């Protein structure tokens, strides 16, 4: 079974910025070891944000149980 890695919000915003710079989702997904579906869902949530803005939004996307 593959080991699950957790990326920080800042790293996710970096991935989205690579997409906005022209890299393909498949290329980036293969590099970091996630599916293209995950890349597109990150783009929908974090597209256009700066790393510090993404950290502020964390409680809205992932509420504490």
Residue frames relative to the residue before (quaternion, step in Angstrom):
aa qw qx qy qz dx dy dz
X 1.0000 0.0000 0.0000 0.0000 0.00 0.00 0.00
X 0.4794 -0.6851 0.4720 0.2792 3.57 -0.96 0.86
X 0.4597 -0.6756 0.5060 0.2759 3.52 -1.08 0.77
X 0.3561 -0.7441 0.5287 0.1999 3.57 -0.93 0.89
X 0.1483 -0.7798 0.6037 0.0744 3.54 -0.89 0.99
X 0.2581 -0.7466 0.5949 0.1486 3.53 -1.10 0.69
X 0.2006 -0.7748 0.5905 0.1035 3.54 -0.73 1.08
X 0.4752 -0.6530 0.5029 0.3082 3.56 -1.10 0.66
X 0.6723 -0.4862 0.3655 0.4220 3.55 -1.27 0.29
X 0.6369 0.5358 -0.3248 0.4491 3.56 1.02 -0.80
X 0.6536 0.5008 -0.3121 0.4739 3.58 1.00 -0.80
X 0.6353 0.5234 -0.3302 0.4619 3.59 1.01 -0.78
X 0.6415 0.5049 -0.3268 0.4761 3.59 0.97 -0.81
X 0.6143 0.5424 -0.3388 0.4622 3.60 1.07 -0.67
X 0.6348 0.5162 -0.3202 0.4776 3.58 1.03 -0.79
X 0.6604 0.5004 -0.3080 0.4676 3.59 0.93 -0.90
X 0.6354 0.5246 -0.3312 0.4598 3.60 1.01 -0.74
X 0.6073 0.5378 -0.3539 0.4655 3.60 1.10 -0.63
X 0.6316 0.5201 -0.3275 0.4726 3.59 1.05 -0.75
X 0.6721 0.4980 -0.2902 0.4649 3.56 0.95 -0.90
X 0.6479 0.5186 -0.3084 0.4648 3.57 1.20 -0.52
X 0.6896 -0.5185 0.2728 0.4256 3.58 1.25 -0.10
X 0.5134 0.6214 -0.4464 0.3885 3.61 1.17 -0.03
X 0.4862 -0.6620 0.4813 0.3061 3.57 -1.12 0.59
X 0.6060 -0.5722 0.4148 0.3651 3.55 -1.21 0.59
X 0.6420 0.5325 -0.3274 0.4439 3.59 0.97 -0.81
X 0.6418 0.5341 -0.3123 0.4531 3.56 1.00 -0.85
X 0.6941 0.4624 -0.2705 0.4809 3.58 0.86 -0.99
X 0.6390 0.5383 -0.3254 0.4427 3.59 0.96 -0.87
X 0.6535 0.5092 -0.3087 0.4673 3.58 0.94 -0.87
X 0.6562 0.5384 -0.3071 0.4304 3.58 0.98 -0.87
X 0.7894 0.3153 -0.1720 0.4978 3.61 0.88 -0.88
X 0.5181 -0.7032 0.3761 0.3093 3.58 1.28 -0.02
X 0.5663 0.5408 -0.4212 0.4577 3.58 1.01 0.81
X 0.5886 -0.5723 0.4221 0.3846 3.58 -1.26 0.17
X 0.6089 -0.5409 0.4220 0.3982 3.56 -1.26 0.34
X 0.5646 0.5839 -0.3829 0.4400 3.59 1.14 -0.57
X 0.6436 0.5173 -0.3150 0.4678 3.59 0.97 -0.87
X 0.6345 0.5340 -0.3281 0.4523 3.58 0.96 -0.87
X 0.6973 0.4699 -0.2804 0.4630 3.59 0.86 -0.94
X 0.6361 0.5054 -0.3447 0.4702 3.61 1.04 -0.61
X 0.6158 0.5214 -0.3384 0.4841 3.60 1.09 -0.67
X 0.6414 0.5251 -0.3286 0.4526 3.56 0.98 -0.84
X 0.6463 0.5166 -0.3202 0.4614 3.59 1.00 -0.78
X 0.7195 0.4414 -0.2518 0.4734 3.60 0.98 -0.80
X 0.8277 0.2768 -0.0889 0.4801 3.56 0.83 -1.03
X 0.3899 0.7448 -0.4729 0.2640 3.61 1.23 0.04
X 0.8318 0.2099 -0.1713 0.4844 3.57 -0.86 0.97
X 0.5907 0.5776 -0.3731 0.4223 3.59 1.24 0.07
X 0.3848 -0.6473 0.5980 0.2744 3.50 -1.34 0.39
X 0.6810 -0.5158 0.3174 0.4116 3.63 -1.13 0.50
X 0.6766 0.4858 -0.3159 0.4543 3.63 0.90 -0.81
X 0.6258 0.5250 -0.3402 0.4659 3.61 1.10 -0.59
X 0.6315 0.5413 -0.3299 0.4464 3.59 1.02 -0.77
X 0.6397 0.5265 -0.3245 0.4564 3.57 0.99 -0.78
X 0.6473 0.5203 -0.3164 0.4585 3.59 1.04 -0.75
X 0.6902 0.4889 -0.2778 0.4553 3.60 1.10 -0.66
X 0.4171 0.7533 -0.4427 0.2502 3.59 1.21 -0.33
X 0.6810 0.4888 -0.3325 0.4323 3.69 0.74 -0.82
X 0.6465 0.5301 -0.3266 0.4408 3.60 1.10 -0.55
X 0.7088 0.4353 -0.2570 0.4921 3.60 1.07 -0.71
X 0.8013 0.1435 -0.0443 0.5792 3.60 1.00 -0.84
X 0.1238 -0.8213 0.5525 0.0702 3.60 0.15 1.21
X 0.5264 -0.6226 0.4827 0.3198 3.53 -1.16 0.64
X 0.4287 -0.7240 0.4720 0.2632 3.63 -0.77 0.97
